[in-house]
């Protein structure tokens, strides 16, 4: 498994993916993605960071399953109030957010828009790690809106924290963060509740 991850990470790097994009694609932390890209498959000398690699292809590759999971996330998000907009974190949060916006519109009868967030870790130039990502201007605006934030996996909570700050800076009100898998075992980030279908706890 480790050798396959190393090969996949190095293939992605050869195709121009940033460390953040590799981390998202393989559902691992930034530290793990960095480690994977620096390894030689046949010489695994340096210990890997403590992490769990998540493969949810069985959901992402099937529109029916993706729809069911998005419905469950929508139901969990509604316990925190009705939202005006669903904000998907690129790349893997976007499919869930798209379907969730439709579900929430059906469940509440309210118009529910879609917004897209591009995290700082996807930028080629990541010298300033204090920079925050951006909300795409091609989709909905979060200004004066109640917002549900959606991603596939929380590894450390850094990206979710970045989104929460950006939403607040742009005049939005985050209601909750919803994810498929929470690898950090968080119940809240910046006082915003975290809802996950699966929560990983280290013993």
C-alpha positions as CSV (number, residue, x, y, z in Angstrom):
1,X,0.0,0.0,0.0
2,X,2.8,2.4,1.0
3,X,4.7,1.7,-2.3
4,X,1.5,2.4,-4.3
5,X,1.0,5.7,-2.5
6,X,4.6,6.7,-3.1
7,X,4.3,5.9,-6.8
8,X,0.9,7.8,-7.1
9,X,2.2,10.8,-5.3
10,X,5.3,11.0,-7.5
11,X,3.2,10.6,-10.7
12,X,1.0,13.5,-9.5
13,X,4.1,15.6,-8.9
14,X,5.3,14.9,-12.4
15,X,2.0,16.1,-13.7
16,X,2.5,19.4,-11.9
17,X,0.3,18.9,-8.9
18,X,1.2,21.0,-5.8
19,X,1.8,19.3,-2.5
20,X,-1.7,20.5,-1.3
21,X,-3.3,19.0,-4.4
22,X,-1.5,15.7,-3.9
23,X,-2.6,15.7,-0.3
24,X,-6.2,16.2,-1.4
25,X,-6.0,13.7,-4.2
26,X,-4.6,11.0,-1.9
27,X,-6.6,12.1,1.2
28,X,-3.5,12.4,3.4
29,X,-1.9,15.3,5.4
30,X,0.4,17.8,3.7
31,X,3.3,16.3,5.7
32,X,2.5,12.9,4.4
33,X,2.1,14.1,0.8
34,X,5.5,15.9,1.1
35,X,7.1,12.7,2.5
36,X,5.6,10.6,-0.3
37,X,6.9,12.8,-3.0
38,X,10.5,12.6,-1.6
39,X,10.6,8.8,-1.3
40,X,12.1,6.3,-3.7
41,X,9.7,3.3,-3.9
42,X,12.4,0.8,-3.5
43,X,14.2,2.5,-0.7
44,X,11.9,3.4,2.2
45,X,14.4,4.5,4.8
46,X,12.8,7.5,6.5
47,X,9.8,6.9,8.8
48,X,6.5,8.2,7.4
49,X,4.4,10.7,9.3
50,X,1.6,9.2,11.4
51,X,-1.4,9.4,9.1
52,X,-4.2,7.3,7.6
53,X,-4.6,7.2,3.8
54,X,-8.3,7.3,2.9
55,X,-9.7,5.8,-0.4
56,X,-13.3,6.6,-1.0
57,X,-13.4,5.7,-4.7
58,X,-16.4,3.4,-4.1
59,X,-18.4,6.5,-3.2
60,X,-16.8,9.1,-5.5
61,X,-17.0,6.9,-8.5
62,X,-20.7,6.2,-8.2
63,X,-23.3,9.0,-8.5
64,X,-26.0,7.1,-6.6
65,X,-23.7,6.5,-3.6
66,X,-22.5,10.1,-3.8
67,X,-26.1,11.2,-3.6
68,X,-26.9,9.1,-0.6
69,X,-23.8,10.3,1.3
70,X,-24.7,13.9,0.4
71,X,-28.2,13.4,1.6
72,X,-26.9,12.1,5.0
73,X,-24.5,15.2,5.2
74,X,-27.4,17.5,4.4
75,X,-29.5,15.9,7.2
76,X,-26.7,16.4,9.7
77,X,-26.1,20.0,8.6
78,X,-29.8,20.9,9.0
79,X,-29.5,20.4,12.8
80,X,-27.5,23.7,12.8
81,X,-30.1,25.7,11.0
82,X,-31.2,26.5,7.4
83,X,-28.4,27.7,5.1
84,X,-28.6,30.1,2.2
85,X,-25.5,28.7,0.5
86,X,-23.3,25.5,0.5
87,X,-19.6,26.1,0.1
88,X,-17.6,23.2,-1.3
89,X,-13.8,23.1,-0.8
90,X,-11.9,22.3,-4.0
91,X,-11.4,19.7,-5.2
92,X,-13.2,16.8,-3.4
93,X,-15.7,18.9,-1.4
94,X,-17.3,20.2,-4.6
95,X,-19.3,17.1,-5.7
96,X,-20.8,16.7,-2.2
97,X,-21.6,20.4,-1.9
98,X,-23.3,20.5,-5.3
99,X,-25.6,17.6,-4.5
100,X,-26.2,19.0,-0.9
101,X,-27.4,22.3,-2.3
102,X,-30.0,20.5,-4.3
103,X,-31.0,18.3,-1.3
104,X,-31.3,21.3,1.1
105,X,-33.4,23.2,-1.4
106,X,-35.8,20.2,-1.5
107,X,-35.8,19.8,2.2
108,X,-36.3,23.4,3.2
109,X,-38.1,24.9,0.2
110,X,-35.5,27.7,0.3
111,X,-33.2,28.7,-2.6
112,X,-29.8,27.3,-1.7
113,X,-26.8,28.5,-3.7
114,X,-23.5,26.9,-4.3
115,X,-20.1,28.5,-3.7
116,X,-16.6,27.1,-4.3
117,X,-13.5,27.7,-2.1
118,X,-9.9,27.3,-3.5
119,X,-7.6,26.7,-0.5
120,X,-4.1,28.3,-0.2
121,X,-2.4,24.9,-0.3
122,X,-3.4,24.5,-4.0
123,X,-1.3,27.5,-5.0
124,X,2.1,26.9,-6.7
125,X,3.7,29.6,-4.7
126,X,3.0,28.7,-1.0
127,X,5.8,30.8,0.5
128,X,3.4,32.7,2.7
129,X,1.5,30.1,4.7
130,X,-0.5,32.8,6.4
131,X,-2.4,33.6,3.2
132,X,-5.9,32.3,3.0
133,X,-7.6,30.8,0.0
134,X,-10.3,32.4,-2.1
135,X,-14.0,32.0,-2.9
136,X,-14.6,31.7,-6.6
137,X,-16.5,34.7,-8.1
138,X,-18.0,32.3,-10.8
139,X,-20.4,30.9,-8.2
140,X,-22.5,32.2,-5.2
141,X,-21.3,34.9,-2.8
142,X,-21.3,34.2,1.0
143,X,-21.9,37.9,1.9
144,X,-24.8,38.2,4.4
145,X,-25.5,34.4,3.9
146,X,-25.7,31.5,6.3
147,X,-23.1,29.0,5.1
148,X,-22.5,25.2,5.3
149,X,-18.9,24.3,4.6
150,X,-18.3,21.0,2.9
151,X,-15.2,18.9,2.3
152,X,-14.4,15.2,2.0
153,X,-11.8,14.7,4.7
154,X,-10.5,16.8,7.7
155,X,-6.9,15.9,8.4
156,X,-5.8,18.6,10.8
157,X,-8.5,21.2,10.5
158,X,-6.2,23.8,8.9
159,X,-8.1,24.1,5.6
160,X,-11.5,24.3,7.4
161,X,-10.1,27.0,9.7
162,X,-9.0,28.9,6.6
163,X,-12.4,28.7,5.0
164,X,-14.2,29.8,8.2
165,X,-12.0,32.9,8.4
166,X,-12.5,33.7,4.7
167,X,-16.3,33.3,5.1
168,X,-16.4,35.6,8.1
169,X,-14.1,38.1,6.4
170,X,-16.5,38.3,3.5
171,X,-19.5,38.8,5.7
172,X,-20.9,35.3,5.8
173,X,-22.0,33.3,8.9
174,X,-20.7,29.7,9.0
175,X,-23.3,27.3,10.4
176,X,-21.2,24.1,10.4
177,X,-18.5,22.2,8.6
178,X,-19.6,18.8,7.2
179,X,-17.2,16.1,6.0
180,X,-17.3,12.5,5.0
181,X,-14.3,11.6,7.2
182,X,-12.8,13.5,10.2
183,X,-9.3,12.1,10.8
184,X,-8.6,14.6,13.6
185,X,-11.6,13.7,15.7
186,X,-12.8,17.3,16.0
187,X,-16.2,18.4,17.3
188,X,-15.7,22.1,16.4
189,X,-13.3,24.4,14.7
190,X,-13.2,28.1,15.6
191,X,-16.4,27.5,17.6
192,X,-18.1,26.2,14.4
193,X,-19.5,22.6,14.8
194,X,-18.0,19.8,12.7
195,X,-20.4,17.1,11.5
196,X,-18.8,13.9,10.0
197,X,-20.2,10.6,8.8
198,X,-17.0,8.9,10.0
199,X,-14.8,10.1,12.9
200,X,-11.3,8.5,13.2
201,X,-10.0,8.2,16.8
202,X,-6.5,7.1,17.6
203,X,-6.3,4.8,20.6
